[in-house]
Amino acid sequence: MIRSRLRQAGIALPVMLIMLTVMLIGSIYLLRSSTSTTLTVANLAYDSALSKEADLGVHRAFQWLSTLPSRSVLNANSPGDGYVATLDPTWTVSSPGFWTGSKKLPADNSGNVVEYVIHRMCNFAGPYNSTTPQNTCMLTAAKQGVAAPVALGTTLAQDAPVYQGQPELHYVVTARIFGPRGGNVMTQAVVMMGPF
């Protein structure tokens, strides 16, 4: 009997060490998991804040468009205001030429810089209905009332327009922001306005 008691007393220590090791490893994984979740939530909050700040560029661009004394200004580029009278359909927001003529707003208290550009969706500068050269612009029929401006089944395609009154031209406002922590966000809006 004395021998069996001595054997049993020596087994408890290794079992307890194994259990402590398992608990230690589990707590390390739990700590790493909660840390990565915290970082993910912090990054999502940072991106959300940058997105809201990028909206300032869209707002400023729309404000400039809506306070113009005459829309004839929109027939030519206005780089000081972030306006370009054409949009090359081969460009994307990653193309360097896309941001030519953009306007940068002053950095805020956090060091974020908002930049925006307004593109008129036309092939050439000048009047939207110019025939020399033939200017092709993205146009939408102006809303005249509840009824459809054209008969059912009639196309409003770019190459065969039938407009009731003055059409509305499309302007794409693109804003981007660069944060000091390396984050960046882009946002776009389409504004439709008549030529006069």
C-alpha positions as CSV (number, residue, x, y, z in Angstrom):
1,M,0.0,0.0,0.0
2,I,2.8,2.4,0.7
3,R,4.2,2.0,-2.8
4,S,0.9,2.8,-4.6
5,R,0.5,6.0,-2.5
6,L,3.9,7.2,-3.6
7,R,3.2,6.6,-7.2
8,Q,-0.1,8.5,-7.2
9,A,1.5,11.5,-5.5
10,G,4.0,11.9,-8.3
11,I,1.4,11.9,-11.2
12,A,-0.5,15.1,-10.1
13,L,2.4,17.4,-10.8
14,P,2.8,16.5,-14.5
15,V,-1.0,16.6,-15.1
16,M,-1.2,20.1,-13.5
17,L,1.8,21.3,-15.6
18,I,0.1,20.1,-18.8
19,M,-3.2,21.8,-17.8
20,L,-1.4,25.0,-17.1
21,T,0.4,24.9,-20.4
22,V,-2.9,24.3,-22.3
23,M,-4.5,27.3,-20.4
24,L,-1.5,29.5,-21.1
25,I,-1.7,28.7,-24.9
26,G,-5.4,29.3,-24.9
27,S,-5.1,32.7,-23.2
28,I,-2.4,33.7,-25.7
29,Y,-4.7,32.9,-28.6
30,L,-7.5,34.7,-26.9
31,L,-5.4,37.8,-26.4
32,R,-4.2,37.8,-30.0
33,S,-7.8,37.4,-31.2
34,S,-9.1,40.3,-29.2
35,T,-6.1,42.4,-30.2
36,S,-6.7,41.8,-34.0
37,T,-10.4,42.4,-33.5
38,T,-9.6,45.8,-31.8
39,L,-7.3,46.7,-34.7
40,T,-9.9,45.7,-37.3
41,V,-12.5,47.9,-35.6
42,A,-10.1,50.8,-35.3
43,N,-9.2,50.5,-39.0
44,L,-12.9,50.4,-40.0
45,A,-13.6,53.5,-37.9
46,Y,-10.6,55.3,-39.5
47,D,-11.9,54.4,-43.0
48,S,-15.4,55.6,-42.1
49,A,-14.0,58.9,-40.8
50,L,-11.9,59.3,-44.0
51,S,-15.0,58.6,-46.1
52,K,-16.9,61.3,-44.3
53,E,-14.1,63.8,-44.8
54,A,-13.8,62.9,-48.5
55,D,-17.5,63.9,-48.9
56,L,-16.3,67.5,-48.2
57,G,-14.7,67.4,-51.6
58,V,-17.9,66.4,-53.3
59,H,-19.8,69.0,-51.3
60,R,-17.3,71.8,-52.3
61,A,-17.5,70.8,-55.9
62,F,-21.3,70.8,-55.9
63,Q,-21.3,74.1,-54.2
64,W,-19.0,75.6,-56.9
65,L,-21.2,74.1,-59.7
66,S,-24.5,75.4,-58.1
67,T,-23.2,79.0,-57.6
68,L,-21.9,79.7,-61.1
69,P,-23.2,83.0,-62.5
70,S,-23.3,81.5,-66.0
71,R,-23.1,77.9,-67.1
72,S,-21.1,78.9,-70.2
73,V,-18.1,78.8,-67.9
74,L,-18.4,75.0,-68.0
75,N,-17.5,75.0,-71.7
76,A,-13.8,75.3,-70.9
77,N,-11.4,73.9,-68.3
78,S,-11.1,75.8,-65.0
79,P,-8.1,74.2,-63.2
80,G,-8.2,76.6,-60.3
81,D,-11.6,75.4,-59.5
82,G,-10.9,71.7,-60.1
83,Y,-13.0,71.6,-63.3
84,V,-12.2,69.7,-66.5
85,A,-14.6,70.1,-69.5
86,T,-13.9,66.6,-70.9
87,L,-13.7,63.1,-69.7
88,D,-11.5,60.5,-71.5
89,P,-13.5,57.2,-71.3
90,T,-10.3,55.2,-71.1
91,W,-9.2,56.8,-67.8
92,T,-9.9,55.4,-64.4
93,V,-9.3,57.0,-61.0
94,S,-5.9,55.3,-61.0
95,S,-4.8,57.1,-64.2
96,P,-2.5,60.1,-63.6
97,G,-4.4,62.1,-66.3
98,F,-7.6,61.7,-64.5
99,W,-6.5,64.0,-61.7
100,T,-5.0,66.7,-64.0
101,G,-6.7,70.0,-63.1
102,S,-7.9,68.8,-59.7
103,K,-8.1,71.1,-56.6
104,K,-6.6,70.3,-53.2
105,L,-8.2,71.6,-50.1
106,P,-6.0,72.7,-47.2
107,A,-5.1,70.0,-44.7
108,D,-7.3,69.6,-41.7
109,N,-6.1,69.4,-38.1
110,S,-5.4,65.6,-38.5
111,G,-3.2,66.2,-41.6
112,N,-5.8,64.8,-44.1
113,V,-5.8,66.3,-47.5
114,V,-8.9,66.2,-49.7
115,E,-8.6,66.5,-53.5
116,Y,-11.4,66.7,-56.0
117,V,-12.0,67.0,-59.7
118,I,-15.2,67.7,-61.7
119,H,-15.4,66.1,-65.2
120,R,-18.0,67.1,-67.7
121,M,-18.9,63.9,-69.6
122,C,-18.1,65.2,-73.0
123,N,-15.5,64.2,-75.7
124,F,-14.5,67.8,-76.3
125,A,-14.4,71.2,-74.6
126,G,-16.8,73.8,-75.9
127,P,-20.6,73.8,-76.3
128,Y,-22.3,70.4,-75.7
129,N,-24.1,70.7,-79.0
130,S,-21.1,71.8,-81.1
131,T,-21.0,70.3,-84.6
132,T,-17.4,71.2,-85.4
133,P,-16.0,69.1,-84.0
134,Q,-18.9,66.9,-83.2
135,N,-19.2,67.0,-79.5
136,T,-20.7,63.9,-77.8
137,C,-21.8,64.4,-74.3
138,M,-23.7,62.2,-71.8
139,L,-27.2,63.8,-71.7
140,T,-30.4,63.0,-69.9
141,A,-33.9,64.3,-70.8
142,A,-35.0,67.0,-68.4
143,K,-37.9,66.0,-66.3
144,Q,-40.9,67.9,-67.4
145,G,-43.5,66.3,-65.2
146,V,-44.9,63.0,-64.1
147,A,-45.4,61.7,-67.6
148,A,-42.5,60.2,-69.5
149,P,-40.9,62.8,-71.8
150,V,-40.8,60.3,-74.7
151,A,-43.1,57.6,-75.9
152,L,-42.8,54.1,-74.3
153,G,-40.1,52.1,-76.1
154,T,-38.3,55.2,-77.5
155,T,-34.6,55.2,-76.9
156,L,-32.7,57.8,-74.9
157,A,-29.4,56.5,-76.2
158,Q,-26.5,58.9,-76.5
159,D,-26.4,58.6,-80.3
160,A,-30.2,59.0,-80.9
161,P,-31.6,61.6,-78.5
162,V,-35.1,62.9,-78.6
163,Y,-35.3,65.5,-75.8
164,Q,-38.2,67.6,-74.6
165,G,-36.7,71.0,-73.9
166,Q,-33.1,71.4,-72.8
167,P,-31.2,68.2,-71.9
168,E,-29.2,67.9,-68.7
169,L,-25.5,67.3,-68.9
170,H,-23.7,64.8,-66.7
171,Y,-20.8,65.9,-64.4
172,V,-18.8,63.4,-62.4
173,V,-17.4,64.7,-59.2
174,T,-14.6,62.5,-57.8
175,A,-13.0,63.2,-54.4
176,R,-10.2,61.4,-52.7
177,I,-8.4,61.8,-49.4
178,F,-5.0,60.8,-48.2
179,G,-4.7,60.2,-44.5
180,P,-1.4,60.6,-42.5
181,R,-1.6,56.9,-41.5
182,G,-1.5,55.8,-45.1
183,G,-5.3,55.4,-45.6
184,N,-7.0,56.7,-48.7
185,V,-10.7,56.8,-49.7
186,M,-12.3,57.8,-53.0
187,T,-15.9,58.8,-53.5
188,Q,-17.9,59.9,-56.6
189,A,-21.2,61.6,-57.4
190,V,-22.9,62.4,-60.6
191,V,-24.5,65.8,-61.0
192,M,-27.0,66.6,-63.8
193,M,-27.5,70.2,-64.8
194,G,-28.9,71.9,-67.8
195,P,-26.5,73.9,-70.1
196,F,-28.1,77.3,-69.2
